[in-house]
Amino acid sequence: AYGLACDFGSTTIAMHLVSLLSGRVAASSGTSNPQIRFGEDLMSRVSYVMMNPDGREGMTVAVREAISGLVDKVCAEGNVQRNDILDSVFVGNPIMHHLFLGIDPTELGGAPFALAVSGAVHIKASDIGLKLNQGARLYMLPCIAGHVGADAAAVTLSEGPHRQDEMMLIVDVGTNAEIVLGNRQRVVAASSPTGPAFEGAEISGGQRAAPGAIERVRIDPDTLEPKYRVIGSELWSDEPGFLESVQATGVTGICGSGIIEVVAEMYLAGIISEDGVIDGGLSARSPRVTANGRTFSYVLKEGSAALKEDGPKITITQTDVRAIQLAKAAPYAGTKLLMEKQNTEHVDRIHFAGAFGSFIDPKYAMVLGLIPDCDLDKVSAVGNAAGAGARMALLNRGYRREIEDTVSKIEKIETALEPKFQ
C-alpha cells in the first residue's frame, strides 16, 4: 500500500511516493508548475482568472494534468501501480490550493483575502479526477490564512514551534514570504509579498537557479575583485580549471542566492553605503565600479563575445540593489510585526524553509537584514519542510489532528491591513 505526498509551489511541484507500511520514500519527482504560462507570480494568475471567464478552468486542468503526469513518473520509478495508491496528501499556498480543488481564487486577489475553504479538506481522490485506487482518499492540510497556506501549515507541523519552549521563527521565502513565529504558548503567522527579485526576476543579470547561474559570491574588500561559484561546478572562479568546469553551461546569469550574497558582499566591502547607494568614488580605485548614467554599477563578471563559454557581462546596477532592498523589506517588516505581537525582542531559533532557503547562507541573510539577528548556530536551512510535513500527515492521522488543532489556534496577522506594515 502506497500514498502520495505532494507540495505544489507556484513555480515547482514536488511529489513523493511513500510506502504506507514502512514510511519509506519509494520515489520522488518534480516538475515546473504549468500555470507559469498564465502568470509568473500568484497575483498575476488571480488577475488572469478575473479577466478570462474560462481562466480558472484552464489553470485547474493544467495543474491536475501535471500532477497526474507526476503520478505516472513516481509509479514508474518506484515500480508501483496506480491501483496500489490508497491515500494522498497535498499542500500548497492558498491560491494553488483553490485552483487545484477547482475553486475560484478571486477573493484572494484583494484584502481581506477571504479563503473559500480554509479547513482541512477530506475528499475522494476521484472527486477531482485523480485516478488512483478506486477508494483512494485525498487530504489537504488546512490553510492558515489568506496568504499563509497549507504549505506553511505543513512546515509548522514538520518544524514544530508549538512543541517547544524556544521562540522559533520560520521563514519560507518564495515570491511570497510566509512567516511563522512562536512557541508552546502562542504561535502567530503572516505572509508578506517579496516579489520575484529573490528568484532572479527583475534583476538585470538575474535568472532562475539552473546550471550556469552564479550562486555564491565573495568580494575582496581591498581590491574589490570578486570571485564566484556557479551551479554545476565545485570550483571558485579564481581556481585553476574553472573555465573548463563551466564549459558545458557557460556563466549565464545570477540566481537568488547569488544576488543576496553579492549585495551583502558589496555592502561588507564598502561598495554600497548603509542606505544602499553604490559609491561612485570607488571607480578611481577599481575598474569594477563603473558609471551607468547618473548612478553606478558593479561589474561582477566581464563578458566578451569572443569566448563563447565566457557568456554575457554581468553587472549589479543601482536598480538591482533597490529591487533587493524592496524585496527584503517585506519579510523583515513582517517578522518585526510578528515579534511585536509576541512582545519579544529576539528569537531563539530561525529555520529557513523552501527551496530557496536551502541555498541562502544565513550570515548573508542577516547582513542584508532579511532576518533578525540570531546566533548563527541556531539558524538552519530545513529544505522542503512542506514536503516533510505532508509526509508526516500522510503516515499518521494523529499529526493531521495535531496540525488542524494548531492551525485553529495560530493567530493570523494580515500584513496588508496593518498600518505599521505599510
N, C-alpha and C positions, 0 to 999 in steps of 0.2 A: 504494500500500500504506500502510495506516494502523495505528496502535497506540493503546491506551488507557493513560493513567497515572492512577491513582485513589488518593486518600488518604481513607480513611474514619475520621473522628474520632468521638468519642462524641456530639457534637452536630451536626456537619455532614459531608456527604460532598462532596468536590470531584473533578471529573473533567476531564481534558484529552484531546482527540483530537489526536494528533500524527502528522505525516507521517513515515513511517519513512525516507524518502529524504532530505528536506531538514532534518528535525528541527523544522520549523515547527509551532507550535500552531495547528491549524486551527479549533478551537472549544473553549470551556470552559464548564462549567456546574456548578451546585452545588445541593444540596437539603438540607433538615434530615433528620437521621437518624430514620427512622420508629420506631426502637427506643425513642425517648424515652417513648413511651406505656407501655413496660414498666418504666421506671425512669429517673429523671433522670441518675444517675451510674452508673458501671460496676458498682460493687458491688451496687447495688440490682437491676441486671439479672442478676447472677450469682445473687442470692438468689431472683429470680423463677424462674430455671431450677431451683433447688433445690426450690422449693415446688411448681412446676407441672410435672408429667411431660412435658406437650407444649409447655412454655415455650420450650425451645431451638429446636424445630422452628418455632414461631411467629416467633421473632426471626430465624432464618436466612432464612425465607421473606420476611419484611419487608425485610431488608437487600438480599436478592437482587433483589426486585421494584424497590426504589428504584434499585438500580444499573442494572437493565435500563431503567428509565424515563430515567435519565441518558444511557444509550447512545442512546436514541431522540432525546433533546434535542440531544446534540452532533452526531449524524449529520445531523439536520435543519439545524442551524446551519451545519455545515461542508459540507453538500450531499454526503454520503458514504453509501454503502450499508453495512449491517452486514457484508455479504459481503466488503467491502474491508478489514475489520479483521483483521489476521493475528496480532497479539501484544498482550498486556496485562500491565501490572504493577500490583499492588495493595499498598498499605502501610496499616498501621493499628496500633492498640495491640493487645496480646495477646488481649484479650477479644473485640474486634471481629474480629480475625484468626481466632480459633477459631470464632466464630459464623458468619462468612462461609463458612468451609470446612465448617460443619456438625458441628464437634467440640464435645463437651460442655466448657464452660469452668469447671465447678465446682471443679476443682483449683486454679484461680486465685483462689478465694474465700478462701483462708486460707493461712498460712505452711505449708510452704516455697514456695508459689506455683509449683507444677510446671507446666511447659508440656507439653501433649500432643505438640505439634510445635514444634520450635524452629529447625530448619534452614530453608534456603530451600525453597520449595515450587515444583516444576515439574509442572504438570498440563495437560491439555487444557481449554480454556475450557468445552467441552461437558460435562466431568465434573461441573461444578457447575451445569449448566443455563444457562450464559450463551451466548446464541445470537449467535455472530459467524461468521466464515468457518469452514467445517467443520473445517479443520485448525488453527484459531487456538490459540495457546498462552497459558497464564496463568502468570505468575511472581510469587511473593511473596517479598519480601526476608526474610532471617532475623530472628527476634525476638532481641533481645539478652539479655533475662532476663524473669522472671515478670511484671514490670510495665513493662519497658522494651521497647517493641515494635519491629515492623518500621518503624513511622513514625520512631522515634528512629534506627534504622539508616539510613533514607533521609536524615535530617537530617545524620547523621555523614558520609554519602557526599557530600552537597552542600557541607557546610562544610569538611570535610577536616582535622580536627585532627591526624589521623595522617599528614598530608602536610607538616607544618611543625614548626619548632623551638619556636615560641612556645607557651606554656601557654594553651590556649583552653578557655573554659567555655561550654557551650551549654546554655541553659535553655529548655525548651518548657513553658510554663505553661498548663495547662488545669485540669480537675478533678483531674488528677494532674500533678505537675511531673516531667518526665523530664529528667535532668541527665547530661551527658557532659562529662568533663574530661580533657584530655590533650594530648599532642604526639606527635612521631615516635617517641619512646622507649616511651611507655606510655599507654594510654587506659583510664580507669575510668568506670563508669556506674552510676546508681542512679535510683530513682524515689521520690518522696515525695508522699503524699496532700496536696493543698491544700484539698480540699473545694470546694464550688461558690461560695464567697463572692466570688472574683475574677470569676465570671461573673455576678455580680449577685444570686445566690440567697442567702437567709438574711440579707439586708441590708434594713433597714426600707423604704427607698425604692428598693431595687435592682431592676434589670431586665436582660434581655439587651440587647446592643448593637443598637439599632434607631433609626430616626428618632424624635426626641423625647427621646432619652436624653442626660443630661448626660455629656460625655466629657472635658472639661477644666475645671479649677477653679483660680482664684487668690484668695488672701485677703490683704487689706491688713493688715500687722502693726500699723499704728497704729490704724485704725478698726475692724478685724476685719470689715469689709464684704467680701463675696465677689463675684466675677464669674465667669461660667462660659460654656462653649460647648456647644452641643447638636448631636448628629448631625443632619445635614440643613441646617445653617445655617453660614455662614462668619463670622458676627458674634459678638462677645462680648456678654454680656447687658447691659453698660453702654453699648453703642454705639447711636447712633440707628438706628431701623429694625429693631431686634432683634425686637420683638414681631410686626411684620408678617412677618418672615422665618420665624418658627416658627408662624405662624397655622395652617398646614395640619396640623401634628402636635401642637402644644402642647408643654409641657415635662412629660414623663410620669414620669421617674424618673432613676436614675443607674446607669450601667453600669460594668463592671470598671475601665477605665482612669480613669474619673472618681472611683471610690471610692479608688483608690490615690492620686490627686492630692489629693483633699480631705483625706484623713487625713494625708498628708505636709505639706500646706499648713497644716493645723491645728497640726501639731507645730512647723513653722517659725514660725508666728505666735504660738506660746506658748499656744495654747488647750489643747493636750494636753501633759502632762508626759512626761519620759523614759519612765516606766513605763505610759504610755497612759491616764492619767486626765484627763478633761475638767475643767478648773479652774473650779469654780462661782463663785469670787471675781470672775471677769470679768463676771458678769451685771450688776454695778453699772456696768461700763464700756460694755457693749453689750447691746442687746435681743436680739442673735443668740444669746447663751448663755442658755438657759432651764432651769429646774428641771424634772425629769422624775421624779417620785417621789423616791427618795433620791439619784439621780445627775443629771447634767446633760446637755443635748443642745445641738447647734449647729444653728441654722436656716439651711440653705443657701439655701432659696427659700421665700418667703412664698407661701401659696396662698389664693385666695379663690374661693368658689363663684360669686361674681357674674360674674367674667370666665371664660367657658368656655376661651378659649385660654390662660388663666393656669395651668390644671392644678392638681394637688394640691400641698399643702405638703410640702416635702422636708426632713427633718431627719436629722442624723447623730447617733445615740444612742450612749451609752456601750457598749451591747451590740454595736453595729455595729463600734466601734473594737476591741472584744475579738475579734470574729469575724475581722477583718483581721489582728490580731496572731497569732491561731492559724493562719490560712491562710498567712501569710508565714513563720511559724516553721519549717514543714516543709521548703520548698525551701531556706531558709537553712541549716538544720541538715544537710540532705542535701549541700549544697555544701561546708559545713565538713568533713563526714565525708570527702568525696572529696579535699579539699585535704590533709587529714591523710594519707590513703592515698598521695597523690602526694608527701607530705613537702614541701609548698610553702606559703609564707606568702601569696603573692599570685598573681593571674592576670594574664596579659598582655593578654588579649582576651576580651570577652564577647559572645556572639551570642544574641539573643532569638529563638526560633523560634515558629511557631504564629500563629494569627490574633490571639491576644491580645497576643503580643509585638510585633506591628506597631503597636499602639496605646499601649503603655507608653512613657512618657517615662523614659529611663534614669536621669536625675537623681533622679526621684522614687522609682524602684525602689531606688536606693542610700540615699536619705534614710530610706526605710521599713526598710532592712535586708533587702530581698528578695534582693539580690545583694551580693557583697563589693565593697569599694572598688576602683576601676579608673579609669584615665584616661578621661574622658568621650568623647574622640575615638576610643577603642578599643572603645567599646560600640556595637553596632549591632543594629537590628531586621532580621531576614532574611526576614520574611514566611513564606509557606508553603514552608519549606525541605524539608518532607517531600515535597510535590508535585514540587519541583525534583529531588530525589534520585530519585523514582520515574521522572521523565522521563529522567534520566541512565541509569538501569538499563534503561529501555525501549530506548534508542537504541544502547547499547554493551554488548556482552557482557563486555568487559574490566572494566567497572565492577561487573558482577554478581560476577565472581570477586574483585575488589578488596574489595567490602563483605563477601562471605562470609568471606574471609580475615581482614579486620579484625575482624569480629564474633567470630570464633573466638578472637581474641587479647584482646578487650576484657575487663577484669576486672569482674565484676558484683558490686556491693556490695548485699546485701539489707538495706535500712534497717530493715525490721521485725525483723530478727534481731540488729541491732547494739545492744548495751546503751547505747552513748553516745547513740544517736538518741532513745531513749525519754526 
